[in-house]
């Protein structure tokens, strides 16, 4: 009788433990399924964009010595209220060899319509001067051997070109050597100002 009671008690305890494990497992699965559903819903529905995120990002200010002009500096603020093309390049950069002559021709032909600034990055002054003179560059060039401006703009490869509107927000960015069609498209963005009504 005692043995049967002991066996019954053990069997009953086993059944209770099994039921408890099963209930815990089901509850755990419900929690996991709920979390998975929440994560899927969050990923499948696009997050709303704030007005600030949708707007063109502002360009970072810079102030650098002018290449080949001792004591002179060039700053973003020098072009306040004007559209601006900012081209990051270097004399040691092979793709810059094809891009720079085109920019120099553009600047001579369109001078005054859209301002253009070159920022020579991680370079030696002598090499930079030879390069710009050899390619007929007459637009102002900021000399940035410490890559301060490039770092501020997130430039990690050359060349790169930024098109800024008159409010100095970035309206386009070109990675690699700029083509004539990209240049035409880019200058149409920042120069498209609304006519004033009076």
ChimeraX attribute file (.defattr): number of C-alpha atoms within 10 A of each C-alpha:
attribute: neighborCount
match mode: 1-to-1
recipient: residues
	/A:1	6
	/A:2	7
	/A:3	8
	/A:4	9
	/A:5	10
	/A:6	11
	/A:7	12
	/A:8	12
	/A:9	12
	/A:10	12
	/A:11	12
	/A:12	12
	/A:13	12
	/A:14	12
	/A:15	12
	/A:16	12
	/A:17	12
	/A:18	12
	/A:19	12
	/A:20	12
	/A:21	12
	/A:22	12
	/A:23	12
	/A:24	12
	/A:25	12
	/A:26	12
	/A:27	12
	/A:28	12
	/A:29	12
	/A:30	12
	/A:31	12
	/A:32	12
	/A:33	12
	/A:34	12
	/A:35	12
	/A:36	12
	/A:37	12
	/A:38	11
	/A:39	11
	/A:40	11
	/A:41	11
	/A:42	11
	/A:43	10
	/A:44	8
	/A:45	8
	/A:46	8
	/A:47	8
	/A:48	7
	/A:49	9
	/A:50	8
	/A:51	8
	/A:52	8
	/A:53	9
	/A:54	8
	/A:55	12
	/A:56	15
	/A:57	13
	/A:58	13
	/A:59	19
	/A:60	13
	/A:61	12
	/A:62	17
	/A:63	16
	/A:64	18
	/A:65	17
	/A:66	20
	/A:67	23
	/A:68	15
	/A:69	11
	/A:70	8
	/A:71	8
	/A:72	11
	/A:73	17
	/A:74	19
	/A:75	15
	/A:76	16
	/A:77	12
	/A:78	10
	/A:79	16
	/A:80	12
	/A:81	11
	/A:82	18
	/A:83	24
	/A:84	26
	/A:85	24
	/A:86	20
	/A:87	25
	/A:88	26
	/A:89	29
	/A:90	27
	/A:91	22
	/A:92	16
	/A:93	14
	/A:94	13
	/A:95	16
	/A:96	21
	/A:97	17
	/A:98	14
	/A:99	19
	/A:100	24
	/A:101	16
	/A:102	18
	/A:103	23
	/A:104	17
	/A:105	15
	/A:106	16
	/A:107	19
	/A:108	13
	/A:109	10
	/A:110	11
	/A:111	13
	/A:112	9
	/A:113	13
	/A:114	20
	/A:115	18
	/A:116	23
	/A:117	21
	/A:118	24
	/A:119	28
	/A:120	28
	/A:121	25
	/A:122	18
	/A:123	18
	/A:124	15
	/A:125	16
	/A:126	11
	/A:127	13
	/A:128	22
	/A:129	18
	/A:130	11
	/A:131	18
	/A:132	21
	/A:133	11
	/A:134	10
	/A:135	18
	/A:136	15
	/A:137	20
	/A:138	17
	/A:139	16
	/A:140	17
	/A:141	27
	/A:142	25
	/A:143	27
	/A:144	23
	/A:145	17
	/A:146	11
	/A:147	18
	/A:148	14
	/A:149	22
	/A:150	23
	/A:151	10
	/A:152	12
	/A:153	16
	/A:154	8
	/A:155	16
	/A:156	10
	/A:157	12
	/A:158	21
	/A:159	25
	/A:160	21
	/A:161	24
	/A:162	20
	/A:163	28
	/A:164	28
	/A:165	27
	/A:166	18
	/A:167	15
	/A:168	24
	/A:169	19
	/A:170	23
	/A:171	18
	/A:172	18
	/A:173	17
	/A:174	16
	/A:175	12
	/A:176	16
	/A:177	20
	/A:178	22
	/A:179	14
	/A:180	13
	/A:181	8
	/A:182	14
	/A:183	17
	/A:184	11
	/A:185	13
	/A:186	22
	/A:187	21
	/A:188	14
	/A:189	16
	/A:190	23
	/A:191	17
	/A:192	11
	/A:193	11
	/A:194	6
	/A:195	6
	/A:196	5
	/A:197	4
	/A:198	3
